[in-house]
Amino acid sequence: IESEVTFLQGILGIGGEAFGTISFACENKQQPFTDDLLDESMQGKIVIGGARMTGKAVSRGIEIGVAAMISGGIDDEDLKEILGYDLGVAVTGSEHIGTTLIITEGFGDIAMADRTFNLLKEREGAKAAVNGTTQIRAGVLRPEIVIPLEHKTSPDNKTRQVNSAGILETGVPVRIIRDPYFGLLGEVGEMPTELRTLESGSLSRVLEVILDSGEIVIVPRANVELIEG
């Protein structure tokens, strides 16, 4: 089975697969996702926040019966309270808390990235499927948001998408997945062919990432992941 979709990945997820209509709780990406923004009309929906998702918001979402909640950040203490234990380094997705959570940027008061928020906003009201499964170690898995497109793209556009999919090259959007720039989004700039010496003393291939803020940083190529869709 094949389908053309909008595809987004987060940083961390809790809970497994869920399905519903995309609904927005926050008006902009900087607005915290608080419990007072949720109401009964969101039952069974995939609710989009902006910045930090509070523990009270998660509790309210579970009470209402929302299918999933997505926002930029979450406090690690709130997450510990929701789960009843420290997450640590593990595979997530098997939790049964009553909803699925997806964090797009990281821990703390972090706003959702412009690109992510705007793309979801464009698909407000569409049906979507999400999966919170996350694996940080070998065989990295990221939480996923999949939104089927109502209309097929043109053959030329489809060919362009297929040709560029999965290829790390100048201009493609990426997310940095290691400190000190963990969770930041940008696009690939220059990709030097020579090996560079890292702070650890090891040699590695690197690339430039032009962050959404305009800042240019240099990171090992292994420290980024493609943002597809």
C-alpha positions, -999 to 999 in steps of 0.1 A, spaced: 0 0 0 14 34 -10 2 69 -1 15 104 -3 17 120 31 29 148 53 55 131 75 70 147 107 92 133 134 95 144 171 123 140 196 105 120 223 72 101 224 52 82 251 25 56 241 19 38 209 -2 43 178 -32 66 178 -55 80 151 -77 111 150 -84 146 135 -58 173 140 -71 200 164 -52 230 178 -52 241 214 -26 268 211 -28 299 189 10 301 183 41 281 188 52 301 219 20 295 238 24 270 267 1 240 263 -20 242 296 -50 223 309 -74 252 304 -70 250 266 -85 216 265 -123 209 263 -147 180 256 -148 188 219 -112 175 216 -121 139 226 -106 114 202 -86 141 185 -48 147 180 -44 180 198 -15 203 189 1 227 214 29 252 211 56 254 238 58 234 271 31 208 277 23 209 314 16 178 335 -19 192 343 -26 194 306 -17 158 301 -40 148 330 -68 168 315 -62 153 281 -64 118 295 -96 127 314 -112 140 282 -100 111 261 -78 129 235 -61 105 211 -27 122 213 -11 155 224 18 171 206 39 201 217 74 216 217 86 207 252 78 191 285 94 193 319 112 161 329 96 163 364 61 164 349 70 134 327 82 115 357 50 122 375 29 111 345 48 79 342 55 72 378 92 66 372 123 82 355 123 75 318 161 71 315 175 57 282 150 32 269 126 22 242 92 39 247 59 32 231 45 4 253 32 29 280 -6 29 287 -13 63 302 -45 69 283 -31 90 255 0 93 233 24 122 238 49 135 212 75 162 221 89 178 190 119 197 204 130 186 239 128 191 276 119 224 291 101 256 280 108 251 243 85 264 216 77 241 187 98 249 156 82 273 131 84 247 103 67 220 124 40 243 138 32 258 104 31 225 86 7 211 112 -14 242 110 -18 237 73 -32 203 80 -56 213 107 -88 193 105 -71 165 85 -71 129 98 -37 117 110 -19 88 126 8 91 152 32 67 170 50 77 201 76 48 199 111 62 206 145 45 207 176 65 215 203 39 212 213 18 182 186 16 156 172 50 164 135 54 162 117 87 165 80 94 172 61 99 140 31 120 127 17 108 94 -10 129 76 -23 115 43 -25 141 15 -59 147 -1 -45 153 -35 -16 137 -53 14 158 -62 23 163 -98 46 137 -115 75 161 -116 72 170 -80 68 134 -70 100 125 -89 118 153 -71 107 141 -37 117 105 -44 151 115 -58 159 136 -27 144 113 0 170 99 24 200 118 9 220 142 31 228 171 8 230 209 8 196 225 13 178 196 29 161 202 63 176 184 93 173 182 131 204 181 153 202 151 177 232 156 200 242 183 224 250 212 225 225 219 197 201 190 206 166 195 190 175 225 168 162 226 132 179 240 102 191 231 67 224 216 55 250 242 43 284 232 32 296 196 35 335 196 36 350 164 23 380 164 46 379 149 81 378 173 110 392 168 145 364 169 171 367 181 207 371 144 217 401 141 196 385 118 171 383 124 133 349 127 117 331 140 86 312 172 95 287 195 79 273 230 83 238 234 96 221 268 90 198 270 119 163 286 117 178 315 137 203 321 109 233 310 130 256 285 113 270 257 133 294 228 124 285 193 137 294 157 129 273 143 101 262 115 125 246 141 148 218 151 124 187 134 111 168 142 80 133 158 83 113 141 56 79 150 43 
